[in-house]
Amino acid sequence: MTDQPLRDGEATRRAALAGAGLAGVAVLAGCSSASSSSPAASGGSSSAAATGTSSGASGTSSGAAGGSGSGTALGSASGITVGGGKVFTAAKVVVTQPSAGEYKGFSAVCTHMQCIVDQVAGGTIDCPCHGSKFSIKDGSVVSGPAPSPLPSAPVTVSDGQVMLG
């Protein structure tokens, strides 16, 4: 590099890169606000919950008689043992039953490197990629390297079926 003065209208490489970075942040901010609109307002369903990108700190629970029956059927509630859970890979959701009749839904996408968790065992939801473990009760990180809890996913149980949404 040289210390020569800039000519009129000539930008430095650093300034050009900074401007490009700010433009990228603006695009991401626009996408973020667009995706946070209410599904009820648009008449559609929440794709964030189906893709595992929903946010929130606690899971949604429902007793066996709860829920309105609307949403996507994931499978039979009888396949989810008390103190355990089941990963629904296609929906990118994991459903746990921390105590009898209490069902919790979480994104199955690990918050470390976005791998899909593969099992629920010993009171944790486990990621096969780097060993992160999450609590079946609230999705919190039990052991890392995951930096944050699994986001909650809205699940209910209706007529013996686990429903997403």
C-alpha positions as CSV (number, residue, x, y, z in Angstrom):
1,M,0.0,0.0,0.0
2,T,1.0,3.6,-0.5
3,D,0.2,6.7,1.4
4,Q,-0.8,8.6,-1.7
5,P,-3.9,10.8,-1.3
6,L,-7.1,9.6,-2.8
7,R,-8.5,11.2,-6.0
8,D,-12.0,12.7,-5.9
9,G,-14.6,9.9,-5.9
10,E,-12.0,7.1,-5.4
11,A,-13.0,4.8,-2.5
12,T,-10.6,2.6,-0.5
13,R,-11.0,-1.1,-0.7
14,R,-11.7,-1.2,3.1
15,A,-14.6,1.3,2.6
16,A,-16.0,-0.7,-0.3
17,L,-16.0,-3.9,1.8
18,A,-17.5,-2.2,4.8
19,G,-20.3,-0.9,2.6
20,A,-21.0,-4.3,1.2
21,G,-21.1,-5.8,4.7
22,L,-23.6,-3.2,5.8
23,A,-25.8,-4.0,2.8
24,G,-25.7,-7.7,3.7
25,V,-26.8,-6.9,7.3
26,A,-29.7,-4.7,5.9
27,V,-30.8,-7.6,3.7
28,L,-30.7,-10.0,6.7
29,A,-32.6,-7.6,8.9
30,G,-35.3,-7.3,6.2
31,C,-35.6,-11.1,6.0
32,S,-35.8,-11.4,9.8
33,S,-38.6,-8.8,10.1
34,A,-40.5,-10.3,7.2
35,S,-40.4,-13.8,8.7
36,S,-41.6,-12.6,12.0
37,S,-45.1,-11.6,10.8
38,S,-48.0,-13.5,12.3
39,P,-49.1,-16.6,10.4
40,A,-52.6,-15.9,11.5
41,A,-52.4,-12.4,9.8
42,S,-51.3,-14.0,6.5
43,G,-53.7,-16.9,6.7
44,G,-50.9,-19.4,6.4
45,S,-49.1,-21.8,8.8
46,S,-45.9,-21.1,10.5
47,S,-43.0,-22.4,8.4
48,A,-40.6,-21.5,11.2
49,A,-42.0,-24.1,13.5
50,A,-41.9,-26.8,10.7
51,T,-38.3,-26.0,9.8
52,G,-37.0,-25.8,13.3
53,T,-36.2,-22.1,13.3
54,S,-38.8,-20.9,15.7
55,S,-37.6,-19.0,18.8
56,G,-38.5,-19.2,22.4
57,A,-37.1,-20.6,25.6
58,S,-39.7,-23.0,26.8
59,G,-41.5,-25.9,25.2
60,T,-45.2,-26.1,24.8
61,S,-46.9,-28.8,26.8
62,S,-50.2,-30.5,26.6
63,G,-52.0,-33.3,28.4
64,A,-53.3,-36.2,26.4
65,A,-56.7,-34.6,26.1
66,G,-55.3,-31.1,25.0
67,G,-55.1,-29.5,21.7
68,S,-57.6,-28.7,19.0
69,G,-56.5,-31.3,16.5
70,S,-55.2,-28.7,14.0
71,G,-51.6,-28.8,12.8
72,T,-49.4,-31.5,11.3
73,A,-49.6,-35.0,12.8
74,L,-46.2,-36.2,13.7
75,G,-47.0,-39.6,15.1
76,S,-48.4,-41.5,18.0
77,A,-47.9,-40.2,21.5
78,S,-47.6,-43.8,22.8
79,G,-44.2,-43.9,21.0
80,I,-42.8,-41.2,23.4
81,T,-41.9,-42.7,26.7
82,V,-42.0,-40.8,30.0
83,G,-38.5,-39.4,30.6
84,G,-37.7,-39.9,26.9
85,G,-38.6,-38.5,23.5
86,K,-38.6,-39.0,19.8
87,V,-36.9,-37.2,16.9
88,F,-39.2,-36.5,13.9
89,T,-36.4,-35.9,11.4
90,A,-38.6,-34.9,8.4
91,A,-40.3,-32.2,10.4
92,K,-37.0,-31.3,12.2
93,V,-38.7,-31.5,15.5
94,V,-38.0,-33.5,18.7
95,V,-40.8,-34.2,21.1
96,T,-40.1,-35.2,24.7
97,Q,-42.2,-36.3,27.7
98,P,-40.4,-35.2,30.8
99,S,-43.2,-36.3,33.1
100,A,-46.4,-38.3,32.5
101,G,-48.8,-36.4,30.2
102,E,-46.4,-33.4,29.7
103,Y,-45.1,-33.1,26.1
104,K,-42.5,-30.6,25.0
105,G,-41.5,-29.8,21.5
106,F,-38.1,-28.4,20.3
107,S,-36.3,-27.8,17.1
108,A,-34.2,-30.8,16.2
109,V,-31.6,-28.5,14.7
110,C,-28.6,-28.3,17.0
111,T,-27.6,-24.7,17.8
112,H,-23.9,-25.4,17.3
113,M,-23.5,-26.4,13.7
114,Q,-27.1,-27.0,12.6
115,C,-26.8,-30.9,12.6
116,I,-30.1,-32.7,13.3
117,V,-30.2,-34.3,16.8
118,D,-30.5,-38.1,16.5
119,Q,-31.6,-39.5,19.9
120,V,-33.2,-38.9,23.2
121,A,-31.5,-40.9,26.0
122,G,-30.7,-40.5,29.7
123,G,-32.8,-37.3,30.0
124,T,-31.0,-35.5,27.2
125,I,-31.5,-34.7,23.5
126,D,-28.3,-35.7,21.8
127,C,-26.5,-34.3,18.7
128,P,-24.3,-36.8,16.9
129,C,-22.0,-34.2,15.3
130,H,-20.0,-32.7,18.2
131,G,-21.6,-34.2,21.3
132,S,-23.9,-31.4,22.4
133,K,-26.7,-32.5,24.8
134,F,-29.9,-30.6,25.6
135,S,-32.4,-31.1,28.5
136,I,-35.6,-32.9,27.7
137,K,-37.4,-30.5,30.1
138,D,-36.6,-27.1,28.5
139,G,-34.1,-27.6,25.7
140,S,-31.3,-25.9,27.7
141,V,-27.7,-26.9,27.0
142,V,-26.6,-29.7,29.3
143,S,-23.2,-30.0,27.7
144,G,-21.7,-28.1,24.7
145,P,-20.3,-27.0,22.4
146,A,-23.8,-25.8,21.6
147,P,-24.0,-22.1,22.5
148,S,-27.7,-21.8,23.1
149,P,-30.8,-23.9,23.9
150,L,-33.0,-25.6,21.3
151,P,-35.8,-23.3,20.3
152,S,-39.3,-24.5,21.4
153,A,-41.7,-25.9,18.8
154,P,-45.5,-25.8,19.4
155,V,-46.8,-29.4,20.0
156,T,-50.0,-30.7,21.4
157,V,-51.5,-34.2,21.8
158,S,-54.9,-34.9,20.5
159,D,-56.7,-38.2,20.2
160,G,-53.3,-40.0,21.0
161,Q,-51.5,-38.2,18.2
162,V,-48.7,-35.7,18.6
163,M,-49.5,-32.6,16.5
164,L,-47.1,-29.8,15.4
165,G,-48.6,-26.3,15.3
